[in-house]
Amino acid sequence: MFGVARRLLTLSRSLFARVLGFARRALAWRRAPSLPSPPRTYRLSSANHRPWLEPGLLSAGWAPAEAPAEPTFVWELRKSVLPKPGGARVFNSLPNLMHLDDKAVLGLLSRGFTRTRPLATHVLYGEWDDERIGALQRRWAEPGCAEPHWWIVKDAHSSNGFSAALLDRRARPLRKKDVAGGYCYVVQEYVDAPLLLDGRKFELRQYVLLRGDGSAFTYERALMRFASVEYDLHSSDRRAHITNKWVQTGWEAANELCGLDEIERVSTRWPAYEALLTERITPLLCDLVDAVGPLLRSGLRAVPASASAHHFELFACDLVVRASGEPVLMEVNINPAFGTFTDATVAELMRPLWADLLALCVLPAAGAAPRAGGFRRLRPPWAEAPPPADDDASSAELRDHFMYCAFKKSHRKRYERKVGGDRPLLLSG
């Protein structure tokens, strides 16, 4: 009897101790301070992009960062170097991608395309590049030369179509003065038979998003940029050939301004776009992402903190569609401008694009669930699909180009001449 009572007492003590311990832990948990929520601050250094980013950030409860505190999200407008994001968890620049602004780099990278046919591109290093200029002259002079007839000659680092000129190799040979001034030029195949809408040439500005983990997306809508005059291959009017807004709105002839409604449209208003995006544009952009991969990975090895899904780069690809329906990549624009658009473009493209960009890359850094919205995946992260070998990144021609430009950049102003509107569009005589 005494033994039973003793066992019952021991059991009750043990049970009491467990209950007391549980009660103490529960009380301590209740009194413990709650964990701080992820910070939600931003710094936007680009006045061009602020109107598109800030309303979405404010509506999500984010606030401007107060110096010297490190913001959660930094948006920088960079030109040639990678800005320092400090301690930011989300950053809009990736290492080495600024090279895509160089038309020569893009031409060299496009030679590795496997799904689509790129534009033929020759890289010339100014008027003193006798070897390459001579080789190109001899190639074009050969009987039965299979290369295209029409070419566009442009400074590899120019913008807005200022340096571009057209050359028919059957009419006259390429000359040194055609590549005078800048330290690097491209002679690129010109799409002389483009697809026309209402008799006018147009380009598609397709937005692409690349993240530090290797994943890539493109947006489901594109900006359509039209020429303001009807297309004529032999016309000397730049507005017939170059769809850049600065050309179309009269930087050359201020008395011939056109309205944005004439030269701007959203791809949703073109019934053929959806099939074109799925069947033709997507393989082309996949080629581009694969070609850019070695550049990005080499940069991430130098800046490993950027290898994150929250570190990203948004860039614009300018495409021309041939009369046959084949899209071709003309240029890639890092830090594309988001200036003046029509009300329809803002409502149908710009506001949704920026809202989806925030939902996919920025807001998840503060705990929100990522949402792709209108962004369509081009490739998964490298962790899910290992990348191909970096053979293209080590190509001798590309490596030599980087070395040459690094040397000449400090001296480029010495050799450049401003051509602007004085440069004729058609090279003849």
C-alpha positions in Angstrom: 0.0 0.0 0.0 2.8 2.4 0.9 4.6 1.6 -2.4 1.6 2.4 -4.5 1.1 5.7 -2.7 4.8 6.5 -3.3 4.6 5.8 -7.0 1.4 7.9 -7.3 3.2 10.8 -5.6 6.2 10.6 -7.9 4.0 10.5 -10.9 2.0 13.5 -9.8 5.3 15.5 -9.2 6.5 14.6 -12.7 3.3 15.6 -14.3 3.2 18.9 -12.3 6.8 19.7 -13.4 5.9 19.1 -17.0 2.8 21.3 -16.8 4.7 24.0 -15.0 7.5 23.9 -17.6 5.0 24.1 -20.4 3.3 27.1 -18.7 6.6 28.9 -18.2 7.6 28.4 -21.9 4.2 29.6 -23.0 4.4 32.7 -20.8 7.9 33.4 -22.1 6.8 33.1 -25.7 3.9 35.4 -25.1 6.0 38.0 -23.4 8.8 37.8 -26.0 9.0 40.7 -28.5 7.7 39.9 -31.9 10.3 39.5 -34.7 10.8 42.6 -36.8 9.1 42.5 -40.2 11.5 42.7 -43.2 12.5 46.2 -44.0 10.6 47.9 -46.8 12.6 51.0 -47.9 13.8 52.2 -51.3 16.1 54.6 -53.0 15.4 55.6 -56.6 18.2 57.5 -58.3 16.7 57.8 -61.8 14.1 60.5 -62.4 13.2 58.7 -65.7 12.0 55.5 -63.8 10.7 57.0 -60.6 7.2 57.8 -61.8 6.8 54.1 -62.8 8.2 52.6 -59.6 7.3 54.8 -56.7 3.4 54.6 -56.8 3.6 50.8 -56.6 6.1 50.9 -53.8 4.1 53.4 -51.8 0.8 51.5 -52.2 2.6 48.3 -51.0 3.6 50.1 -47.8 7.2 50.8 -48.7 8.9 54.1 -47.7 11.9 56.2 -49.0 15.1 55.3 -47.2 16.5 57.9 -44.9 20.3 58.4 -45.1 22.5 56.8 -43.8 20.2 53.8 -43.5 20.6 51.1 -46.2 17.5 50.7 -48.3 15.9 47.3 -49.2 15.6 48.2 -52.8 17.9 50.4 -54.9 17.3 51.5 -58.5 20.3 53.1 -60.2 20.6 54.6 -63.7 24.0 53.2 -64.8 25.8 53.8 -68.0 29.1 52.0 -68.2 29.9 50.7 -64.7 28.0 48.7 -62.1 26.9 51.0 -59.3 27.5 50.0 -55.7 24.1 48.9 -54.2 25.5 49.0 -50.6 23.5 46.6 -48.4 20.4 46.5 -50.7 18.7 43.2 -50.9 17.1 44.1 -54.3 19.1 45.9 -57.0 18.3 46.6 -60.7 21.7 46.0 -62.2 23.7 42.9 -63.0 27.4 42.8 -63.6 28.7 42.8 -67.3 25.3 43.3 -68.9 26.2 46.9 -69.7 28.3 45.4 -72.6 25.0 44.7 -74.4 24.7 48.4 -75.2 27.8 47.9 -77.4 26.5 46.9 -80.9 29.8 45.2 -81.7 29.5 42.9 -78.6 25.9 42.0 -79.6 27.0 41.2 -83.1 29.8 38.9 -81.8 27.5 37.2 -79.3 24.8 36.6 -81.9 27.1 34.4 -83.9 26.5 31.8 -81.3 22.7 31.7 -81.9 21.5 28.1 -82.5 17.7 28.4 -82.8 17.5 31.4 -85.1 19.5 33.2 -87.8 21.1 36.5 -86.7 21.9 39.5 -88.8 25.3 39.3 -90.5 27.6 41.8 -88.7 31.1 42.9 -89.3 33.1 44.8 -86.7 35.5 47.5 -87.8 37.8 49.5 -85.5 37.6 52.9 -87.1 39.1 54.2 -90.3 42.6 52.9 -89.4 41.4 49.3 -89.4 43.0 48.6 -92.8 43.0 44.9 -92.4 39.3 44.3 -91.8 38.2 47.1 -94.2 40.4 45.6 -96.9 39.1 42.0 -96.2 35.5 43.2 -96.4 36.1 45.1 -99.6 37.7 42.0 -101.3 34.9 39.8 -100.1 32.2 42.0 -101.5 34.1 42.4 -104.8 34.2 38.6 -105.4 31.9 37.4 -108.3 28.9 35.6 -106.9 29.3 37.0 -103.3 26.4 35.6 -101.4 26.3 38.2 -98.7 23.3 40.6 -98.5 23.2 43.6 -100.8 22.1 46.3 -98.3 24.0 47.2 -95.1 23.7 49.7 -92.3 26.9 51.3 -91.0 26.7 52.7 -87.5 28.9 53.6 -84.6 28.9 50.8 -82.1 28.3 53.1 -79.2 25.8 55.6 -80.8 22.1 56.0 -80.1 19.0 57.5 -81.6 20.1 56.7 -85.1 22.5 59.7 -85.3 25.4 57.8 -87.0 23.5 55.3 -89.1 23.9 55.2 -92.9 22.8 52.8 -95.6 25.1 51.2 -98.1 24.3 49.2 -101.2 27.5 47.2 -101.8 26.5 46.7 -105.5 26.5 50.5 -106.0 29.9 51.3 -104.5 32.5 49.7 -102.1 32.9 50.4 -98.5 35.4 53.3 -97.8 37.4 54.3 -94.9 35.5 57.6 -94.6 32.3 55.6 -94.0 33.7 54.5 -90.6 35.5 57.7 -89.7 35.3 59.3 -86.3 34.3 56.7 -83.6 36.7 54.0 -82.5 34.4 51.1 -83.3 31.8 50.6 -86.0 29.5 47.8 -87.1 28.5 47.0 -90.6 25.3 45.1 -90.2 22.9 43.5 -92.6 20.0 45.8 -93.3 16.5 44.3 -93.5 15.7 45.7 -96.9 12.3 43.9 -97.2 10.6 44.4 -93.8 7.1 43.6 -93.0 5.0 46.7 -93.5 1.8 47.8 -91.8 -0.2 50.5 -93.6 2.8 50.8 -95.9 5.1 51.8 -93.1 8.1 50.1 -91.5 7.9 49.3 -87.7 10.0 47.8 -84.9 8.9 45.8 -81.9 10.5 46.9 -78.6 10.3 43.6 -76.6 11.2 43.9 -72.9 13.3 41.2 -71.3 14.0 40.6 -67.6 17.2 38.7 -66.5 17.8 37.8 -62.9 21.0 37.0 -61.0 19.9 33.3 -60.5 19.9 32.8 -64.3 16.2 32.9 -64.8 14.9 35.0 -67.7 11.5 36.4 -68.7 10.0 38.4 -71.5 6.8 40.5 -71.3 3.7 39.4 -73.0 3.2 42.8 -74.7 5.6 44.9 -76.7 5.8 48.5 -77.9 5.4 49.0 -81.6 7.3 51.9 -83.0 6.3 53.0 -86.5 7.8 55.2 -89.2 5.8 58.3 -89.9 6.2 58.1 -93.7 5.8 55.2 -96.1 8.7 52.8 -96.6 10.9 53.2 -99.7 14.2 51.4 -99.7 15.8 54.0 -101.9 14.5 57.0 -99.9 17.0 59.3 -98.3 14.5 60.3 -95.7 15.6 58.8 -92.3 12.0 58.7 -91.2 11.3 56.0 -93.7 14.0 53.7 -92.3 14.7 54.5 -88.6 11.7 54.2 -86.2 13.5 55.8 -83.3 11.2 58.4 -81.7 13.8 61.1 -81.8 14.0 60.8 -85.6 10.3 60.5 -86.1 9.3 63.5 -84.0 11.6 65.9 -85.8 15.1 66.2 -84.4 16.3 66.7 -88.0 13.3 68.8 -89.2 11.5 70.6 -86.4 8.8 71.8 -88.8 7.7 68.3 -89.6 6.8 67.0 -86.2 4.3 64.1 -86.0 2.1 63.0 -83.2 2.8 60.0 -80.9 -0.5 58.4 -82.1 1.0 58.1 -85.6 4.2 56.3 -84.5 3.2 54.3 -81.4 1.1 51.3 -80.8 0.8 48.4 -78.3 1.2 44.9 -79.7 -2.2 43.9 -78.3 -3.7 45.9 -81.1 -1.9 43.7 -83.7 -3.6 40.3 -84.0 -0.6 38.5 -85.4 1.6 39.4 -82.4 0.6 36.6 -80.0 1.5 33.8 -82.5 4.7 35.7 -83.5 5.8 35.9 -79.8 5.2 32.2 -79.1 6.5 30.7 -82.3 9.3 33.1 -83.5 10.3 35.8 -80.9 10.6 33.4 -77.9 13.3 31.2 -79.6 15.2 34.3 -80.7 15.2 35.7 -77.1 16.2 32.3 -75.8 19.2 32.4 -78.1 20.0 35.9 -76.7 19.8 34.7 -73.1 22.0 31.7 -73.8 24.6 34.0 -75.5 24.6 36.5 -72.6 24.9 33.8 -70.0 28.7 33.5 -70.0 29.0 37.3 -69.7 26.7 37.3 -66.7 28.2 34.3 -65.0 31.7 35.7 -65.3 30.5 39.0 -63.7 28.7 37.1 -60.9 31.9 35.3 -60.0 33.5 38.8 -59.4 30.3 40.1 -57.7 28.8 37.0 -56.0 26.3 39.1 -54.0 24.4 39.8 -57.2 23.6 36.1 -57.8 20.1 36.4 -56.5 16.6 36.3 -57.8 16.2 39.8 -56.3 19.0 41.2 -58.4 17.8 41.8 -61.9 18.2 43.8 -65.1 15.4 45.0 -67.3 16.4 45.7 -70.9 14.7 46.3 -74.2 15.3 44.3 -77.4 14.5 46.1 -80.7 13.3 43.7 -83.3 12.4 44.0 -87.0 10.1 41.5 -88.7 11.0 40.5 -92.3 8.3 40.3 -94.9 8.6 36.5 -94.6 7.5 36.8 -90.9 10.9 36.1 -89.4 11.9 38.5 -86.5 15.5 39.6 -86.2 17.3 41.3 -83.4 18.6 44.7 -84.2 19.8 46.1 -80.8 19.7 45.7 -77.1 19.2 48.7 -74.9 20.3 48.7 -71.2 18.4 51.3 -69.1 15.8 51.8 -71.8 14.1 55.2 -71.6 10.5 55.4 -70.3 9.6 59.0 -71.2 6.5 60.2 -73.1 3.9 57.7 -74.2 0.3 57.8 -75.4 -2.4 57.2 -72.8 -3.2 53.9 -74.5 0.4 52.7 -74.2 0.6 53.7 -70.5 -2.7 51.9 -69.7 -2.1 48.8 -71.8 1.7 48.3 -71.4 3.7 50.5 -69.1 1.7 50.4 -65.9 1.1 46.6 -66.0 4.7 46.0 -66.9 6.1 48.0 -63.9 3.5 46.5 -61.5 4.4 43.0 -62.6 8.2 43.8 -62.3 7.7 44.9 -58.7 5.6 41.8 -57.9 8.1 39.5 -59.4 11.5 40.9 -58.3 11.0 43.6 -55.6 8.1 43.0 -53.2 9.1 39.4 -52.5 12.2 40.7 -50.7 9.8 42.0 -47.9 7.9 38.7 -47.7 5.3 39.0 -50.4 4.6 36.0 -52.6 6.3 36.4 -56.1 3.9 36.9 -59.0 5.0 36.8 -62.6 1.9 38.5 -64.0 2.6 39.3 -67.7 6.2 38.0 -67.6 6.7 34.7 -69.5 9.6 32.5 -68.6 12.4 32.1 -71.1 14.6 29.9 -69.0 14.6 28.6 -65.4 17.2 29.4 -62.7 20.6 27.7 -63.2 19.9 25.6 -60.1 17.0 23.9 -62.0 18.7 23.8 -65.5 22.5 23.9 -65.6 23.9 26.3 -68.2 25.9 25.3 -71.2 29.7 25.6 -71.3 31.2 29.1 -71.4 33.0 28.6 -74.6 31.7 31.7 -76.2 32.7 33.9 -73.3 36.4 32.9 -73.9 36.3 33.5 -77.7 39.4 35.4 -78.8 37.5 37.9 -80.9 35.3 39.0 -78.0 38.2 39.1 -75.5 40.2 41.2 -77.9 37.3 43.6 -78.4 37.0 44.2 -74.7 40.7 44.8 -74.4 40.7 47.2 -77.4 37.7 49.2 -76.1 39.2 49.4 -72.6 42.3 51.0 -74.1 40.6 53.3 -76.7 37.9 54.5 -74.4 40.2 57.0 -72.7 41.1 58.4 -76.1 37.8 58.1 -77.9 37.0 61.9 -77.8 40.2 62.5 -79.7 39.0 60.5 -82.7 35.3 61.0 -82.6 33.5 63.5 -84.8 29.9 64.5 -84.4 28.0 63.4 -87.4 24.4 64.0 -86.3 22.2 65.2 -89.1 25.1 66.1 -91.4 25.8 62.4 -92.1 23.8 61.3 -95.2 21.5 58.4 -94.9 22.4 56.8 -98.2 26.2 56.4 -98.8 26.8 57.0 -102.5 29.2 58.7 -104.9 
